[in-house]
Amino acid sequence: MTSPSIVRVATDVGGTFTDLVYFRTDGVSGAQQVITAKADTTPPNFERGVLDVIAKAGVDIATVDFIAHGTTVVINALTERKGAKVALITSTGFRDSLEIARGNRPDFFNLGYRKPKPFVPRYLRREVPGRITYLAQEREALNLTGLPGILADFRAEGVEAIAICLLHGYASPDHEKRLIAAVLELWPEIPAVASHQITREWREYERTNTTVLSAYVQPIAERYLTGLKRGLELRGFRGQLYVMQSNCGVDSVEHTSAVPIAMVESGPASGFWGAAELGRLIGVPNVLALDIGGTTAKCSLIEDGQVKIMTDYWIERSQTSAGYPIMVPVVDLVEIGNGGGSIAWIDEFEKLHVGPQSAGASPGPAAYGRGGTRATTTDANVALGRINPDFFCGGSIVADLPAIDVALDEIAGPLGITRVQAARGIVRIANSNMVNALKLVSMNRGHDPRDFTLVAFGGGGPMHAVALAAELNMSRVIVPRAADVFSAWGMLMSELRRDYFATRLVTFTSEGAELINRLLTEIQATVTAQFADEQVEASRVRFQRFAKLRYENQEHHVEVVLPEGVLDASAIERVTAAFHAAYEREYTYRLDAAVEFVGTHLVARADVGKLEPVKLEGTGRAVDETRKGLRQVDYALEGTHPADIYDGDQLEPGMQFDGPAVIEMKGTTVLVHPGNRVLMDDYGNIHIQLTPGGASGDAV
């Protein structure tokens, strides 16, 4: 009896395109068939774009066993203010904590500064008596006699979702559990969420705001996920549907619908997890990952194969706004508004800028020929000969060269420069912005970029990667196979993952070890029971534990890995030493002071059919057979060079060649600078070795 083939599909909804990766693994030979596709993202009905890209790829959805899905529906609802009308119930005396927020004022010298407007107006923030202390002890009993009146007011005001966050609910969720149960008993159809369902970390404002934002997006996220699931099932899908989370794992539709704020950065997370898995596959544990799409550029640092997860995440934070905190596990990343569709513009001082405004998918860059009139990074790359106008978007579009010329003239004229100089300036400024983002995630956190390999993906990453790596004195760039849909590929490498946080203040000594061990055991038992309720066997669940440590009386902590088993005096000593080293790397010094345990971070993982890539087999063709021709390419400060043009879809393992060159693929273009050496590995990834002194002009 032959083993059946296993079919996996991942879809990723981006700001401009919706990507798909299809893997079919033969049950006998293990050979893998790969299909990739792109379709336009279709706001506000994002599920239509997903169904469109599945149809475009020719995938028979009835044969698919596993679908992983990443989406921007949550972050879009937040930034565009298209969520539900939310009300908040909190402890007596604390309804204004959401508006008081924090005292930080990023625009420090602006005496007219106003804090960001809360997502819940004051008249929809109500209080109930009852008090839990930070030691999880009940100081005042919960009094719900006024709850029916509160809910009656909410009904009259047209409230669509309720957030519940009580003081010290992280220490003991007992009051919150009773309150949400009472709310749902009195108003069963209302979407409601309590803070303990999202996080058990302290900091009242951050926890309250996170709960509010989760309630704000819950109705729209639930409608979206339900609609997507229904649309797939109507087309014959009978497999498992998982949703990508911001913590680099996937989770069930049901669990995600209950706490949708956990997928606020689901798309970027999958790409960075894919970069970590790629590094593991090819033996490159230290990676600086760069994802350049149509709208934004995102980067993250991966050390020893580990993607850093944090809960200090903010949206809309800028030099003039404090933004809004979201206390959920999110991959540690830096994001800027610089992508292929980023618009070039001139300010009142005749200074050229690129981004953060984007042309999006419609009308898109001028090259699309859809009515776009403003020059973008993509238009500049076409004008410089880096992108083939006859193979634009994989040949699906003929680049509108006259429209590009007109758009560039709008930049060149006011600056008194030529069209080519304008294009060079746009590319160099875009690269400079991206270099600064890479520095923020590496050098600003105590890491030397030279110790890392740049893994570049997304539609625009391979175009700019070498220039960025050269500016940072990095020696190697890797462009993954199917780089343009790599975030979707990363989803297929993910596992079912949930992160659990708990705050408990204890001096980190052998005397405090008993309390810490008890906390870890308690959380692990809760997690195991939760997975068991969802028919996930305990044998499939793996745990990784972290301690959040700080010097006593300091404000912020550093996260350190905890060893398996019971913490004893020896383990405490080893973890303390690791904390001192981690703290010194982060802040450049260490103290001779007592160390305090602030809380724990427990990661639970379960395998749900993770993809295992196989090595590719070559046909024996020579590298010259993949060469399509020769083209003059402008490398900015390195000048214009005749570059060999290669068909990237025909390159095979073991092939090597030198730059200057351009590798053209259906969804992206790889720019190889003069002096670079290219090598194809066994999995179809492109390795670019930089020569010191080469490719140094673009990222100034």
C-alpha positions, 0 to 999 in steps of 0.5 A: 500500500502506497503512502498518500501525497501530503499537500500543504498550502500557505497564503499571506495577505500583504499590503499590496499582494496576497502570496501563495506557496503550494508544496506537494510531497510524494508519499513514496519518493519524498519528492516535492512539487512547489507552486508559487503565485501572487494576486492583488490584495483586495481590501476590505474583503481580504478573503477574496484575494486569498481565494483569488490566488488559490484559483490563480495557482490552479490549486485543487483545494479539495486535495489540500491537507493543511493551510496556514494563513497570515493576514493584515486584517488586524493591523489594518483595522487598528490603523484605519480605525475600522473596528467595533464600538468597544466598552471597558469594565475595570476596577473602581478608580481605574477607568481613566488609566487608559487615558492617563497612559504613560508620562513619556512624551516623544515630542518633548519640546512640543508644549501643545502635545496631546496624548493619543486618543483612547480607543474607548471614550470615557462614557463607555468606561465603567467600574465595578467594586472589588480588589485583588492585591498584587500578591493574588489575595482578595482585599475586597469582594467582587460586587456585581450588583451594578452590572445589569445597569452597566450592560443596559447602558452599553446596549443603549449606546450600541456597544459591539464588544466589551473589554474587561481588565481588573486591577492585578488581574495578572496575579489572580484572574478569579474576579475577571473570570466571574465578571466575564461569565456574568457579562455573557450570562446577561448578554450572550451574543456580545463579544467579550474578552478579559485581560487574563485570556491574553496575558498575565503580565503586570503593567495596568495601562499596557494590559488594559490597552491590549485588552481593549484593542483585542475587543476592538478587532474581535468582531471583524477578525471573527467575521473574516476568519469565519468567511475565509473558512466557509469560502474554503469549505464551499470549494471542497477544503476538508483539511486543517486551517491554521492562522499565523500568529505574531509569535512565529507559530500557528494556531487554530481558527477558534483560538485565534478568533477568541484572542485576535490581537495575537495575529497583529504582526502575523505576516512579518513573523512568518518571514522571520521564522522562515529565515531562522528555519532556513538558517537551521537547514543550511547551517547559518545560525546568525541571521539578519533577516530583511523583508522588503515588500510593496509598502514596507521594509521589515528586519529582525535579528536571529541569533543562534537560530532563535527569533527573539519574541517580545511583549513590548510592542507598540503601534503608531509610535513615532517622533510625535506620538507615544502610540498604543502598547500591545502586550502580546508576544510579537517577533522583535522587528523594526518596520519602516515605510520603505518598499517597492511602492514607496513614493518619492517626494520633495519637501518645501526645502527642496529635499528629496524623500522616499516613503512612507507613503506608498502607491499600493497595488492600485494604482501602484507605481507608474510602471504598472500603467494603471494611472500612477503618476508619482515616482516610486522605488520600483520606477527608479529601479526600472529606469536604472536598468535593474528591472527588466521592463520586458519581464516586469512582474514576471512578464505579466505586465509590460512596464509603462516606460513613458509613465516612468519618465514623466514621474521621474521628471516631476522629481528631477525638474525641481531639483535641477538634475537629470532623470537618471540622477533622480532615479539614483537619488531615489534608490540611494535614499531608500537604501539609506532608510533601510540601512538605518532600520538594520542598524536599529535591530543590530548595532543599537542592541549590541550586535555587530552586523559583520557576525551575521548573514543577511537573508533578504526576501520579499519582492524587493529584498533581493534587489537592495540586499547587496548594497545594504550588506556592503554598507554594514560590512557584511560578507554574505547575502542569501536570497531564499528560493521563492524569495518573493513569497518567502513569508508564506513559505515560513508558515509551512515551517511553523508549529502550533505555538502559544506563549504564556507569561506570568508576573511574580516578583521573587529574589532570584536566589536558591531561597526563592527557587521553590516559589519559582518552581511552583509557578513554572509547574502550575503554568505547565500543567495549565497549558497541558490541560488546555492542549488536551481539551483541544485533542493535542496529545501531551507527547506532541507538546514541547516546552521552553522556559525563560526567566525575566530578570532584572537588577533589584529596584530597576525598571526593565528586565532581560529575558534568559533561558531557563534549563529544563527540570527543577531549579536548584542552587546550581541552576540559579548560579548558571542562569544568573551568570547568563543574565549578567552577560545578557544585560552587559551586551544590552546596556554595556555594563553590569552591576554588583547587585542582587538579581530579581525574578520578575516573571516567566515566559513559557513557550509551548509548541506542538508539531502540526505537520511542519514541512521538511524541505528536500534537496533539489536534483539538477539536470546537469545543464551548464550555467551558461545555458541559463544566461538570457543576455547582457544589459547595461545596469546602473549601479549608482556610485559604482557606475554603469556596467554590462551585466549578465542576465540569468534566468533564476528559475533555471539555476541549479545547485552547484552553479557559480558565476561572478557579478555584475549580474542580474538574476530574473525570477517571476516574482523578484529580481536579484541585483549582483554587484561588480566583484560579487560571487554567486553560488547556488546551494542544494536547496535552490537558495542563492548565496552572494559572497561580497568582495571587500570594497565592492558594491559600496556605493548604493547605501550612502 
